[in-house]
Amino acid sequence: MPVPDFQSMMLPILTLLNHGNECAVRELTSAVATHFNLTEQDRAEKVPSGTQFTLANRVAWAKAHLGRAGLIDNPSRGRIRIADAGRQVLAERPDAVNCRYLKRFPSYLRFIGQADDAPSNGTTPNIVALESVRTPQELIESSVEALHKATAADLRERLQQCSPGFFEIVVVRVLQALGYGATGEALVTGKSGDGGIDGIIKEDKLGLDVVCVQAKRWEATVGRPTVQAFVGSMDYVRAKKGVVITTAGFSREAVEYVDRIEGKKVVLIDGGRLAALMIEYGVGVNTTKRYELKEVSNDFFDEDEG
């Protein structure tokens, strides 16, 4: 099964801690995975940014909310145990423990920004966010991912509308941003009789190693004949490396062909990957705003470190 949302983990965490002993957070995370019968693939799943395992992230958020409600506590760094209030909750045998359930505890109401005597209608923006099945970090990362997808779609539309000559320039700039032709030795040829080579990037000042480029501003799928002709044209400049970039996609036969050729290395970049590279390396896009997320430094508060 997929990794459950962090609210679904709250009651199992309390149950797993009901033995009353201290438990390492890592041990608790493993126990949660076992409770939900998660596979190794499930446990290896990561959040959209790829910086953290989804399981550990959601256990951490569930633990944080339970702690704010006073149901668990941390006797020492990296250790966790159930509190008396947590045992009382289990004694009630609730069907579920979630953010809405936790709003019965004054300390949790203060945590989410509601006064102790304020009506709990769950309509304020911060309550809506807290009661989502996704963690706040996941909400942020998924929003960033959605914005990137929208930007990528806009980029592909712009690339389809630009002239073939300008598209060739874009392609060379993307490759330069990737580190090819870092010496500044890049040339857009665009000449007839060049065998289909639209650009040549010299990887060193003397031109001892070059990368041939073919740019296809197409709406139709690029097939094997086109790619095969490009590979043959690389002999014009004695090149062993080549890149074919298109605003569209490549046929299965074209992909299989480049996997089988010997003596040359050719990379195929479709429109989706091109747009992603432009966003990642800042080609044709501007950064409009930056956000920084802060978290408490455990190292700073480690009193045993001198």
N, C-alpha and C positions, 0 to 999 in steps of 0.2 A: 504494500500500500504506500501511497505518497506520504511524505512527512506531514503530520497533522499540524494545524495552525496552533499558535502559542496558547490560545485560550483553552483548546481541547486538552492541553498538557497539564493544566493547573490542578485538577482533581487527582489525576494519576501521580503527580509529583507529591502532593500531600499524602496520598496513600503509601507511596514508596518510602516516605520519610517517617511513617507512623511508628516505626520500631523505636524511635526516640534517640537513636545514636547519631553522632555527627557523621556526615558523609561528604566525601570529596565531590566537587561539582562534576568532575570528569566521570566519576563512578555513577552519579545520578543521571548524567546524560546517557551513559551506556544502558542503565536500567530502564530509562524511558524508551530507548530504541527497542529493547527487548520486550517491553510491555506492549508496544504497538506492532511487534513482529516485523520491524523494518529490515529490509535486505541490505547487503553491503552496498548495493547501488544506491539505495535510499539514503544510507548514512553518508555516502560520498557526495550527495547533492550539495551544490553551493548556491549562495544568494546571487542575484543578478550580476553584482560587481565581481564575483569570483573571489572575494577576499575572506570569506568565512563560510564554514559549513552551515547549511540551513538548519540542521538539527540543533547544533550548539547555539546558534543565534536565537532560535525560538525557545529553547530551554532557558536561556539567559533572560529573555523578556518575560516569560512566564514566572520565573523566579523573582524578577524585579517587582512585578505587580503583586505577587503574593507577599513579598517582603514589605512593600509599602502598606499593605493591609494589616501587617502584623501577624500573619499566619506562619511565617518562617523567619528565621534569623540567621545571621552569619557570625558564629562564635570566633572565627579567625579567618584570615584570607584564604579563599579557595575552599572553605568548609561551609557546610549548611546543615541545618537541623530544623525540625518542626517546632513551632512555638505552642504554648498552651491554647492560644486562640485557634490554631490550626487543628488541634485535637478536638476542640469543641465543634468545629465545623464538620469534621468527619463523623462525630457522634450524631449529628443531625441527619446523616445519610442523604446529602443533597444529590439530585440527579446530575447536576453540573456545577462547576465553579468557574465563573468567567468574570469579565470586567463589570458587567451589570450586577452580578452577585456581590462583588467586592465593594460596591458602593454603600453597603450597609455599615461599613467600618469608617469611623471618623477620620482616621489617619489616611485612608485611601481617598476620601473626599477632598482632603486638603491637598493631596498629591495631584489630583486631576483638576484642581482649581475651583471646586465648589465649596462654598461655606458650609459649615456643619449643619446649619438650620435651613439651607436653601433647598427648594424642591428638586428632586432628582428626576428631571424630565429627559435627560440624555439628548438635548437638542443643540447644545453648544458645539462649535467646531472641534474643540479638543476632545470632547466625549465621543463624537462620531469617529475621530481618528483612533482613539484608544479602543473602541469597541469593534474595530475592523478585525477580520480574521487574520490579517497580515500585520506584522510588526511595523512600527513607525519607520525603521530602517528599510524594510522591504517596500513600504509605500513610497519612500523617497526614491529608491533605486528603480522601482518600476516606472515611476513618473519620468525619471531621467531617460530611461530606456524608451518610453513612449515618445518623448520629445526628440530623441535621436532618430527614431524611426520616421517621424514626421519630417525632420530635416533631411534625412536620406531620400525620402520620396520626392521632396522638393528639389533636391540636387539632381536626381535622375531626370526629372521633368525639364530642368534648366539645361542639362547636358543634351537632351534630345532636341532642344530648340536651338542650340548654338550651332555655328558653322562647323563643317568638318575640320577646317584649318585650326579653329580655336580649340576644338576638342583634342587635337593632336598636342597642342601646347599644354592643355590641362594634364594630359596623360604624362608628358615628360616632367611636369612640375611635381606630380604625385610621386613619380619614381625618384626624383631628386630628393624629395622630402623623406623618402624611405632610406636614403643614404646612397643611392646609385648616382654616379656622376657627381660625387661630393666635391670634386675638384672644380666644378663649374663647367666642365667640358661636356656640354649637352648640345645636340643639334637636331632640329626638326627638319627633315629633308623635304617631304612632300613633292618630290620630283617624279615626273613620268619616267618609266623605265627603271625604277629602283627596285623592281621585283616585289612590290607590295610593302616595302619597308617605309613606315611613316616617320620613324624617329630612330636616331642612333645616340646612345649614351656612352661616352668614353669613361671607363672607370679609373683611368689614370691619365696623367698629363701626356704620356707618349702614345696613348691609344693602343697599348698592348693587349687590352681586354675591352671588348665592347659588348653592349647589350642592344639587340635590335628590338624595335617596338613597332607594333601594328595597332592602330586605333580604329575601331569600327563603331561609328555612331549610327548604329542600326536599331531598328525595332524588331527585325526578324532574328531568329536564332542563328548563330554562327556555326556552320557545319564543318565537317572534317575536310572537304576539299579546300576551303579557305585557309584553314590552319595548316594543312599539308603544303599548300603553295607557299605560305609564309616561311615554313621551315626550310623549304628548298631555296627560297630567296636569300636566306641567311648566308649562303655560300658566297654571295656577291661581295660581302665584306669580311669573309672568313670568320664569322661569328659562331660561337658555341652556345651563346645564351640568348634567349628571346622572351618577349612578353607580348601576349595578345590581350588587349583590353577592349571591352565592348560595353555599350550601354544596355545591351540585351542579355542574352545568355548563350550557352554553348550546348550543342547536341551531345548526347551520350557517346556517339561515335568519335566526336572531336576530343572529348576527355580521354577516352580509351586510347586514342592514337598517340597523344603526347605522353602517355604513361609507358608506351612501348618503344618509342624512338630511342636510338642509341647514339652516343657521341655528341648529343646536344641536349640542353636543358631548356624546356619551354614551359612557361607558366601562363595559365589562362585566368583572367580576372573578369568576372561578369559585372553587370551594373550594380548589383547589390553590394558586392565586395568593394567595388570602386568607391561608391558613396560612403561606405563605412571607413575606408582609408582616408578619404578627404576630410571626414569629420575628425578622425583620430589624429591626423597630422596637420590639421588647420589649413587645408587648401580649399579656397573658395568659401570659407565660413568664418564668422566672427564670434568671439566669446562675448556674450551679452551680460552674463552675471556669474559670479562664483560664490559658492557656499562652503563653509567649513563646519564639520561636525566635531565636537569635542567630547572626550570621555575622560573619566578620572584615571590618572596614572597610578597603577599599583606600585610601580617602582618608587615613585615619589614618597609614598606613604609606608614603604617598607622600612621600619625602624631598625631592623637587624642589619641593614646595609651601612653601617658606619655613620 
